[in-house]
């Protein structure tokens, strides 16, 4: 493996760095989503919505306080700041949660694009070196050229491998963010409807 790495030339070092960063971010994000699924509490969401619809806004705020569920935190933020704008407060809270979910995705996206380009760069540099040897030694020994080109192609193969291995978890993580974003939008819409019903019940009882 070390011989293979050395044959690739100096471009293999940034490719190694890309692979290390990719693995580190992927593992951290997978752990993040594992904790996210464990903290999900659908019954709490339904409890908040039911209390809100019945007009018990203070009760809904109290049960949602300190929750580890993402949607519950967004709903709690909206209800707690309802005097300043229910929808606006939930929108701000949702943006903060989504920003946390997207952490590291920009770097993975960059690696997916950068790694193949680094691989091609290494190949081009290797081919230039091979043709330089050809110009110095003539065409009597073609192995000097073919051997150099074969070594240069190592960087292309490595760059593509890094990009492919990074692309799979990247697409999964992007899909996970999109799915939770849809769930937050649905929960926020349901809360707005429940809040209007709760206001009507309060007005009717008053």
Buried (B, 14 or more C-beta within 10 A) or exposed (E): EEEEBEBBBEBBEBBBEBBEBBBEBBEEBBEBBEEBEEEBBEEBBEBBBBBBBBBBBEBBBBBBEEBEBBBBBBBBBBBBBBEEEBBEBBBBBBEEBBEEBBEBBEBBBBBBEBBBEBBBBBBBBBBEBBEEBBEEEEEEEEEBBEBBBEBBBBBBEBBBBBBEBBBEBBEBBBEBBEEBBEBBBEBBEBBBEBBEBBBEBEEEEE
